[in-house]
Amino acid sequence: MNNRMCEMFGIDVPIFAFSHCRDVVVEVSKAGGLGVLGMARMSPERVREELRWIDEHIGGKPYGIDVLMPTTFEEAAGLKYDPERLFPGEQLSFVRRLLDEAGVPRLPEGEAAHIEQELVSQFNFTPGESARMLEIAMEHPIKLIVNALGSPPAELVARAHARGIKVAALAGAAKHALRHKQAGCDFVIAVGTEAGGHTGQTTSMVLWPRIVDAVAPMPVLGGGGVGRGRQLAAALALGCEGAWCGSIWLKTVQSEVVPEIKAKLFAAGSEDAVLTRSVTGKPCRTLRSSFTDAWDKPGAPPTLPAPLQAILWWGQGRTRVERAHVKDFLTYPVGQLVGDMTQETSVRQVVHDMLDELIETKERLDRVLG
Ligand SMILES: Cc1cc2nc3c(=O)[nH]c(=O)nc-3n(C[C@H](O)[C@H](O)[C@H](O)COP(=O)(O)O)c2cc1C
């Protein structure tokens, strides 16, 4: 294939893979697409380690990184661990009671405190911290920086461009995409509501052409619901110049998800990929669980603002649940594509199947359209 996105990165196919898993990143880039490593909550040491590993395994193919530089997150920096002060009592006691009543053992007091203190520092998205992380990342041959939660700051765009690194950002509405364009992004990623992770309210079918028109002639990637060739064809047909895929990699052997969650993904339908604020404080599409259900019930307290709700879930909920292997409470970000995921495969197979089906679709359309 050959279009502006392929030319921009010297790749064979405009399939961009978001993943928190370095193995997926390497495999997608080696298969001719471009892997982008999600670096949320990574310490500087971990960033160094992950990118060094990628450099050693990717065979010189291009790759990128995805960072969370929110414009509206409350600053978690410097907060000292004290859950009673960090979280208003209502939400903290709601989670503790929920898990106590489900018989999920509490963590030892000292350990819970340690985990949450760690989380507080990991959810530290201050501009200074982000800049430090990016400084380290830029010591590696990254070709792309994607910002997840807002427009990238001007100085970041300038620093990246000075090193030949492209910059992009996710958008769930045309006004966000226009802001990214004004901020100097090289392209935008239009993410429809069916996507896994943080997402807006508008479907890909409606959002993609709207954003394509709004930022033209800037290239756009279509994200949210792309896991097969017909969906990639739809993105191209609607004016996008490639696809941004996240959920589909979760079903691969390379993915980071533990077997218990993978089994839940394979059993889930699209209706189980619910949009909830209960895991991060922002609307995030994730696998329905007893935890997400509890926040939807009448009488549940309002969720906390980001990143406090995420610290509450990870510190008070997720660690307890995972430690005790309580399947009903396990959740993971995933999009509506989950309803089509039934068995494990490899990253390479996903890419090959996508391209095969894309070609079939083109041939079918050629026949239909004469
Ligand atoms: C498990 C998972 C974690 C995600 N975490 C992030 C993240 O940290 N940063 C980000 O920009 N997007 C994140 N996303 C969203 C993806 O970037 C992408 O927008 C989305 O997966 C595309 O839709 P799809 O899930 O239908 O493929 C995540 C998605 C999934 C499935």
PDBQT file of the ligand as one rigid body, heavy atoms in Angstrom, charges set to zero:
ROOT
HETATM    1  C1  LIG A 401      -6.243  -2.222  26.896  1.00  0.00    +0.000 C 
HETATM    2  C2  LIG A 401      -6.290  -0.844  26.322  1.00  0.00    +0.000 A 
HETATM    3  C3  LIG A 401      -5.582   0.177  26.949  1.00  0.00    +0.000 A 
HETATM    4  C4  LIG A 401      -5.584   1.457  26.409  1.00  0.00    +0.000 A 
HETATM    5  N1  LIG A 401      -4.822   2.428  26.992  1.00  0.00    +0.000 NA
HETATM    6  C5  LIG A 401      -4.614   3.584  26.325  1.00  0.00    +0.000 A 
HETATM    7  C6  LIG A 401      -3.624   4.523  26.773  1.00  0.00    +0.000 A 
HETATM    8  O1  LIG A 401      -2.965   4.339  27.800  1.00  0.00    +0.000 OA
HETATM    9  N2  LIG A 401      -3.419   5.621  25.993  1.00  0.00    +0.000 N 
HETATM   10  C7  LIG A 401      -4.120   5.831  24.825  1.00  0.00    +0.000 A 
HETATM   11  O2  LIG A 401      -3.851   6.792  24.125  1.00  0.00    +0.000 OA
HETATM   12  N3  LIG A 401      -5.081   4.996  24.425  1.00  0.00    +0.000 NA
HETATM   13  C8  LIG A 401      -5.320   3.869  25.127  1.00  0.00    +0.000 A 
HETATM   14  N4  LIG A 401      -6.242   2.983  24.649  1.00  0.00    +0.000 N 
HETATM   15  C9  LIG A 401      -7.071   3.330  23.471  1.00  0.00    +0.000 C 
HETATM   16  C10 LIG A 401      -6.346   3.069  22.147  1.00  0.00    +0.000 C 
HETATM   17  O3  LIG A 401      -5.354   4.050  21.951  1.00  0.00    +0.000 OA
HETATM   18  C11 LIG A 401      -7.300   3.177  20.956  1.00  0.00    +0.000 C 
HETATM   19  O4  LIG A 401      -7.842   4.458  20.886  1.00  0.00    +0.000 OA
HETATM   20  C12 LIG A 401      -8.431   2.160  20.923  1.00  0.00    +0.000 C 
HETATM   21  O5  LIG A 401      -8.017   0.909  21.402  1.00  0.00    +0.000 OA
HETATM   22  C13 LIG A 401      -8.960   2.033  19.492  1.00  0.00    +0.000 C 
HETATM   23  O6  LIG A 401     -10.172   1.337  19.412  1.00  0.00    +0.000 OA
HETATM   24  P1  LIG A 401     -10.274  -0.278  19.446  1.00  0.00    +0.000 P 
HETATM   25  O7  LIG A 401     -10.058  -0.630  20.885  1.00  0.00    +0.000 OA
HETATM   26  O8  LIG A 401     -11.645  -0.542  18.983  1.00  0.00    +0.000 OA
HETATM   27  O9  LIG A 401      -9.219  -0.820  18.562  1.00  0.00    +0.000 OA
HETATM   28  C14 LIG A 401      -6.311   1.706  25.217  1.00  0.00    +0.000 A 
HETATM   29  C15 LIG A 401      -7.053   0.694  24.615  1.00  0.00    +0.000 A 
HETATM   30  C16 LIG A 401      -7.062  -0.584  25.149  1.00  0.00    +0.000 A 
HETATM   31  C17 LIG A 401      -7.863  -1.657  24.475  1.00  0.00    +0.000 C 
ENDROOT
TORSDOF 0
